[in-house]
């Protein structure tokens, strides 16, 4: 689809500030701060608010010279990985995670990054920041490696059930994410479905497709994509409900580990295969790097009045630095303004959806 009427220019943020939960995840405070130091080298204008125990943060600053200008926000409280979202809402506001989110709410930071408990981070972020105007539910989005370039996938678990309006909103947010982080002018967007034919799938998926086909948005709607086509890289944004999206993501991650494991076992089976490994080490390293979750780390809760990035709990220093990089790109690219503009444009030129497809589907079935 072509974009609609011209919109006001989006002014980028030139001095981004990120609130960092230094106590979240498995890596520990030292690795989180080392990741912030790496990110500061990549983005010299980036500044941090470090949320955690002041004494430990100060002790670690000697190893992180680029963080000398960081602001330390002291707290000894931590949201545990075993805490339920309800527990985090009651007790976690003065934790390192809760205070990082509050920095965004109060305008002291443009974004927050945490490797802590996903459910707690989602609940606390939604409670503190609320959803943007025109967004019913936030969605969790992340990058997925493909045969070509990375693709954006959302929702990855925030919403197990979605109606057509939710899916359309996810598509708008995912396209804005792709334009901001991947630098794509008109991302190719598709809905995850059990087939590519127009009559396949649930009523919600077909209704969302009908709306997106007629929408005047800065994206190209490609219709439906099946699960086995996700890795081909023929679409830039894959939209689905959180239940299906989480399964798709975990399946892709598991398949990547399976491929690496099978190759490792095959190359160790005989002296001849070991020789083959020596000859192909470069290609295998490239494959491992392409499939490494740390290279694609940084999931985003899109649709909130503020940027919240979730780093994988087991991410290493470079992985956490990459998650910080995602937050940086979303800040500088003003992703929130992009989403609001696209939503306003969609509502102003909202296409009328006929009932023909739904009527025909009743006779064909959803198989």
Order of alpha helices (4+ residues) and beta strands (2+ residues): beta-alpha-beta-alpha-beta-alpha-alpha-beta-alpha-beta-beta-alpha-beta-alpha-beta-beta-alpha-alpha-alpha-beta-beta-alpha-alpha-alpha
